[in-house]
């Protein structure tokens, strides 16, 4: 359960239906000539928790209780596959533990890589299509919608799923690793995404692709671009539009590791999901980046210790997750230094003005099994503003790299929009779709930054 995922769970538990009729009407009048607006194919890359995952139990699976026996869940395909994420039964305590044990990853120090729990096979359905990004549970469409509002607006301006519009779902539990460290699942996704980009371009007359990412998806896309040659990027990628990207991690992730995080979802005991959340390779990647949060800023305070972003190894050890220290130091920290300009135009659309966890206080007991008192700051409710603006602060002060000279960065802030509601909010959707329309029209307007000194 992660940043995007928890918000969807909260909506499901509360049975909140979010519609965007006004925005739909704004573009309906243009739908007739929509095909003329689409010049470049587009690929949607979701955030953590933003697509379906399926699982199958094998002979190596040993359930922790009768509730988790092989007959659960009842609904399975003929060959045993069932939807692991999103499954609404996770909201009910007896099944929360079953969900957690099946989602848990394990780091193997001998192979230096992550793998599923014994006896659990997983797969991501519908790669290349938007199908698994629209709803996390197709039987609960109205309360588990994710990218449906955005996808439908893109269709209004002429995009067509499978022809000019594509989706790149992935197993968001896994992350990436730097050179010299194996990362089977994450590296496989990057290769599949690269091939999808080339295929989308080839099937559309060789036109470069617009990449639209949400949250964690932005980190994956930036890594993909920086791991390929500049000539490849400029040939196949027209523009990257990153929504709510946590470039510098989040303080909220420290809450997740310390005490478990239900993100406001009722009925779920945070301690039941804490170990599963700690096991997630991508969650570790989303810890506060010391390059942006600094050494002086206190992020977690207990009676006996104060932790900044530079103290994450000590923090992991003190909360009882010492097994996370080695992969954090060897696999995650190097990635936090790899935020080079991609050499293709980049637009960041972010929410602001939403209270976001900034400092966690663990009272007199200092007990991490309890939820802390929270001091809030600016951000989108999940990602701190310093993280949302990390690339602007990083690239704007570095003029040495020759790649900088051709890098543009455009920032669009939408006040009062949260981390996930950016995919539903009328104003946010208008900004996102308007930006995509401008890219198709080759009109990049607004607050543009170049790394050779041109001002805002």
Helices and strands as residue ranges (DSSP letters): H 3-14, H 21-28, H 34-37, E 42-45, E 53-57, G 66-68, E 82-85, G 88-91, H 93-103, E 105-108, E 113-116, E 120-123, H 131-134, G 141-143, H 148-156, E 165-167, H 184-202, E 209-214, H 216-226, H 230-236, E 237-243, H 252-259, H 270-279, H 281-285, H 290-293, E 300-301, E 306-307, G 309-311, H 312-318, H 323-327, I 328-332, H 333-336, E 345-352, E 356-361, E 373-377, H 385-388, H 390-395, G 402-406, E 408-415, G 421-423, H 426-440, E 448-450
